[in-house]
Amino acid sequence: MHQSVCRQPGLSNAPDKPGLLRLYQSYLGLATIIFVVTIFRHYKGMKYRVVPVDTRQPEVVQLLTLLQKACLPHDKIYPITQGYWYVAYTQNGEAAGFAGVVPSSRWSDTMYLCRAGVVRAHRGCGLQKRFIKARVRKAKALGMNWVITDTNENPASANSLIAIGFKMFEPSQPWGLKTALYWRYRIKHAV
């Protein structure tokens, strides 16, 4: 009877044992899945605090600048000189993301979600939605009626905005890129 030779690296002279090879390949695939699930569960079970930060402190400006560079490496750094800013911290004190909201330059009763980002390792943990909610609460506390923002080729951010209740709109004078989508949220005030 003829024995075929396995041409796998490291096993070139070993007789073909399809069952053993399949088991080895399954083991590698299973080990990869277990590793990914373990990492996912680690961050999925992670607790975060989203806190307002004081941009008059130089170390806060430095942290927000570093977070912008880490989360949005291809974007220009947004000026941190105005508005209200937030940082998400892990239970271990590690900065996991940031967000800002500033008064609209067009409407006096409106706040603009100017910038937000989540460090790659912490994405998928709901931080973007928590940042949106924190900034909407701030706008409401300031007596604003609207919160607006724009996204550009970013389905994850668009889906987070939709989940919170933002609706798309077409401004009479668009301010973003040609591919920008514009979003607004009507703040409900108790009467």
Order of alpha helices (4+ residues) and beta strands (2+ residues): alpha-beta-alpha-beta-beta-beta-alpha-beta-alpha-beta-beta
